[in-house]
Amino acid sequence: MSLSLFTKTKKPIIERAQDDYATKVRLKYKPYYHAMEAQKGTHIRLQGRDMIMLSSNDYLGLSFHPKVIEACGNAAKAWGTSSTGARISNGSRAYHIELEEKLAAFLGREACHISVAGYISCCSSVATFAQKGDLIVADKNIHSCLWDGIRLSMAAVERFSHNNPEDLRQVLKGTPHNIPKLLVLEGVYSMEGHICRLPELAQLGEENGCFTVLDDAHGFGVLGHQGRGTVDHFKMNDKVDILCGSMSKSLASTGGFVAGSRDLIEYLRTNSKQTIFSAALSPSQVATASTSLDLMQSEPQHLERLWKNTKRYREMLKGLGLDTWESETPAVPIVLGSKELVYRFWQALLEKGVFTVMSIAPAVPPGKDLIRTAVSALHSDEDLEKIGAAMAYAVKRL
Ligand SMILES: Cc1ncc(COP(=O)(O)O)c(C=O)c1O
């Protein structure tokens, strides 16, 4: 009797989940969560059809490099599959320290801390250093992980127009002088492919006493000498206090990093909840990233090929009259402006064997609904020809 009464009680949260409009639309049109049945480099199999992957973040194409694959397997043989604990307690291993030292040296920083996701590293880069009473000034197009870090920090926040130094100047003008301030930027904006206007923005931050955090998930491996990233591209290491990023893109692994002075990294290790209460990276993830980092320095051909492909791809899109939002990097959006057009274009590409990702508002600003594409060093000339033909077909279907 009491059991049947209990089961009839409505739970508003379950109802909310069941009635969720966005979930219903997603399940109806099935644009996301595709599980590929096989992959070899840029070639995937989806629903029994061979396709070209044009939206992965494997910029340097190292995820299928024989040396990376070998290191990944060997690490599991030597250390097992998991560290089964947090770094602060039982999860620290020599391989974590070795990669942190290598990354710090590569980035020209005193120290580095790695964690299981770029999302966690970048979120904690803000959440750990800002606190209630501080003011965060952020580019309005920063990644969700940085917004989460801002919310967790409980600091106040002011936004400035995307990549716009004049607007940042205006925003900073109105802020109090006597409170700690953080400036939060991305090196390469992941949706837009824009390179941060770091010289002007960081200079303004410096003049206003801001602690600067830069997420270089899409600049690392792509810009700067041997792929050292956006800060190296502008030679502005001394103007950025904390550099964070992901190992799931150019490093062909998973995980993230935070790099800075020794004092700052030790402070993060003491105070970051995301670090203290989360298990450490597995041996294979670390070995993969570590070997990729070595290859970034010993095999420059991957970076060269990436930029050659990027140039060719961008010219191809321009020739078709497509709007690439002035992307300057291998992350190339195709802006179509409405979700209906995006869906039609995406389906036409799929029909022709090219896999891309739809990004629609609110994930992008209203009117900027787009197809997100990204070039890899692994795309062959033949891949690019097929992509060109598929794009021409999709343009006709608009
Ligand atoms: C700018 C930016 N920061 C952080 C992340 C998170 O990295 P990860 O996917 O490795 O967790 C991403 C991933 O998309 C990103 O684009």
The ligand as an SDF file (V2000), in Angstrom:
LIG
                    3D

 16 16  0  0  0  0  0  0  0  0999 V2000
   39.2830   26.1390  -25.4940 C   0  0  0  0  0  0  0  0  0  0  0  0
   39.1030   24.8120  -24.8390 C   0  0  0  0  0  0  0  0  0  0  0  0
   39.4980   24.6650  -23.5760 N   0  0  0  0  0  0  0  0  0  0  0  0
   39.3720   23.4760  -22.9500 C   0  0  0  0  0  0  0  0  0  0  0  0
   38.8240   22.3870  -23.5660 C   0  0  0  0  0  0  0  0  0  0  0  0
   38.6540   21.1040  -22.8180 C   0  0  0  0  0  0  0  0  0  0  0  0
   39.5850   20.1590  -23.2240 O   0  0  0  0  0  0  0  0  0  0  0  0
   39.2950   18.5970  -23.1170 P   0  0  0  0  0  0  0  0  0  0  0  0
   38.3070   18.2570  -24.1910 O   0  0  0  0  0  0  0  0  0  0  0  0
   40.6240   17.9900  -23.3370 O   0  0  0  0  0  0  0  0  0  0  0  0
   38.7350   18.3230  -21.7700 O   0  0  0  0  0  0  0  0  0  0  0  0
   38.4160   22.4940  -24.8910 C   0  0  0  0  0  0  0  0  0  0  0  0
   37.8310   21.3400  -25.5820 C   0  0  0  0  0  0  0  0  0  0  0  0
   37.0520   21.3870  -26.4430 O   0  0  0  0  0  0  0  0  0  0  0  0
   38.5490   23.7390  -25.5560 C   0  0  0  0  0  0  0  0  0  0  0  0
   38.1460   23.9020  -26.8100 O   0  0  0  0  0  0  0  0  0  0  0  0
  1  2  1  0
  2  3  1  0
  2 15  2  0
  3  4  2  0
  4  5  1  0
  5  6  1  0
  5 12  2  0
  6  7  1  0
  7  8  1  0
  8  9  2  0
  8 10  1  0
  8 11  1  0
 12 13  1  0
 12 15  1  0
 13 14  2  0
 15 16  1  0
M  END
$$$$
